[in-house]
Amino acid sequence: MSEPDLKQQLAERFREVNGDHPMTDADDLYVSAQFISLEELCAVHGRDVDAVRRLMLEQRLPLPGYLRSDGAEMVPTDLFALAEEAGGVELLEAWFTAHWADPITGKAEWNAYLSGQYVCLHSVTPATIQRKDYLTTAISASEDEPDAGSAQWCERLHRMVDELDSLEPAFTAYDRLRFDGPTSRDTCIDATRARFSRP
């Protein structure tokens, strides 16, 4: 299969997962600052770009996080890090899913990882995924705590918000289109800070 075919297949798969939303100039600038093109990353690591595209299409590596408006497949700079840590692409799924006690949850997280949609984390690892899940759940449920509204509660809340802030990038307008609404930064960080001032 020639390179344009694989690149086109990957673009089609990306749009199946994310919908077909236009990238604006602002989206392109954001993505270029946060991510690297697949071709550049493969050149840096001495990898064949078509072989990597094939692994993505075979659901053995995650899809690109974004398709820039010029067609560049934009990926995180640490795209290959988890596979290396696992001992190779063929061992990655078992290594990844083993981080969850419940195999069904592990498989669901693996599928989410493969979608390329974990653009909500600076670094995508089982540990950061679990921590983000914990923090967003805890922040969302914080108003139901017995001491809600107290100075101590407010301090605890802001510590969690600050930690989530350190894990998450800024997001871009394109993300709100593909996720069909506000991002976790909008709801758990910006809205929380706006509603509850620091003690």
Buried (B, 14 or more C-beta within 10 A) or exposed (E): EEEEEBBEBBBEBBEEEBEEBEBEEEBBEBBBEBBBBBBBBBEEEEBEBBEBBBBBBEBBBBBBBBBBBEEBBBBBEBBBEBBEEBEEBEEBBEBBBEBBEEEEBBBEBBEBBBBBBBBBBEEBBBEBBBBBEEBBEBBEEBEEEEEEEEEEBBEBBBEBBEBBBEBBBEBBEBBBBBBEEBBBBEBBBBBBBEEBEEE
